[in-house]
Amino acid sequence: MELNTTYLGLELKNPVVVSASPLSRSVDNSKRLEDAGAAAIVMYSFFEEELLNEQERLDFFLSHQEFGSAEATSPMAIPETYRTGLDEYLEQLAALKEALGIPVIASLNGVSITGWVRYGKSLEQAGADALELNAYHIAADTEQTGVEVELQYVELLRQLREEVSLPISMKLSSHFSAMGNMARRLEAAGADGLVLFNRFYQPDIDLETLRITPVHRLSSSAELLVAIRWIALLYGRVKMSLAATGGVHTHEDVLKVLLAGASIAQLCSVLLSGGPDKIGGILEGLTQWLEQHEYESLRQLIGSVSQHHTDSPTEFERANYMRVLDNFKPPPGVWS
């Protein structure tokens, strides 16, 4: 069975891609994922805040070069041992490229233009096969409008596009009032693909300490439904590659996002909790399903249940929403 697919112009042996996660911090773990069948790996994200903090430390060093000596007359050189997070990220990227035979996609996390946009070229020179722009922004400013937020994303992408010739995918949250229009604007600004959707990690409240506490909960397949809907709505309306992430755990999940129109499915939580062997099980289940349903290749099914190809286009819109609510019945005995 032919499982190959195309994503961001990259030819992949199958649609199973490792999402951005701590797993790529280890070359050995990344190699295990490749051996298990992963078609590509997205590196852990390099955060905008890291660049800003490092710049502050460097500025402090350069402005205090006298180290208490009033006789210092010439600026001191930055120590050769001084290494930034970007240096470490580039080194890990180079190590992964040397060790692996599958594409390695670098990940940048942030939403402002200042700082790391210019580093896109460094990632390209280090050998990245593509860039995933993880645009993670909480619009907490009550004076900031939705239009202003959207312009930030578009302008960030436009300037990054000027810096690199690599394929760029935008990893978005589902919190846009007009996702279809946003997708079209990002495509016009130079995006080659969309990754749907980013998972916001929500803070919790500790009732004993009355403090805000960070919470990291692994995803479930139920979270994938919103990505399935929007991939199905966008397929055929944009030329960009579409990827699903956030809730891909089984071969059934992979099949659903492909039928909706995704070129690949990105895995994270299932690998963190179950290890690299989960990939083999997903690929085996995917192959068996395709053979049982008499497909000759995986490409045949991509987008076949999208809104673009369905006989009932309203299934992905409001009509389906109303039917679900109208047909809901509580368990027997609850309201009797």
Secondary structure, 3 states (H helix, E strand, C coil): CECCEEECCEEECCCEEECCCHHHHCHHHHHHHHHHCCCEEEEEEEEHHHHHHHHHHHHHHHHCCCCCCCCCCCCCCCCCCCCCHHHHHHHHHHHHHHHCCCCEEEEEECCCCCCCHHHHHHHHHCCCCEEEEECCCCCCCCCCCHHHHHHHHHHHHHHHHHHCCCCEEEEECCCCCCHHHHHHHHHHHCCCEEEECCCCCCCEEECCCCEEECCCCCCCHHHHHHHHHHHHHHECCECCEEEECCCCCCHHHHHHHHHHCCCEEEECHHHHHHCCHHHHHHHHHHHHHHHHCCCCEHHHCCCCCCCCCCCCHHHHCHHHHHHHHHHCCCCCCCCC
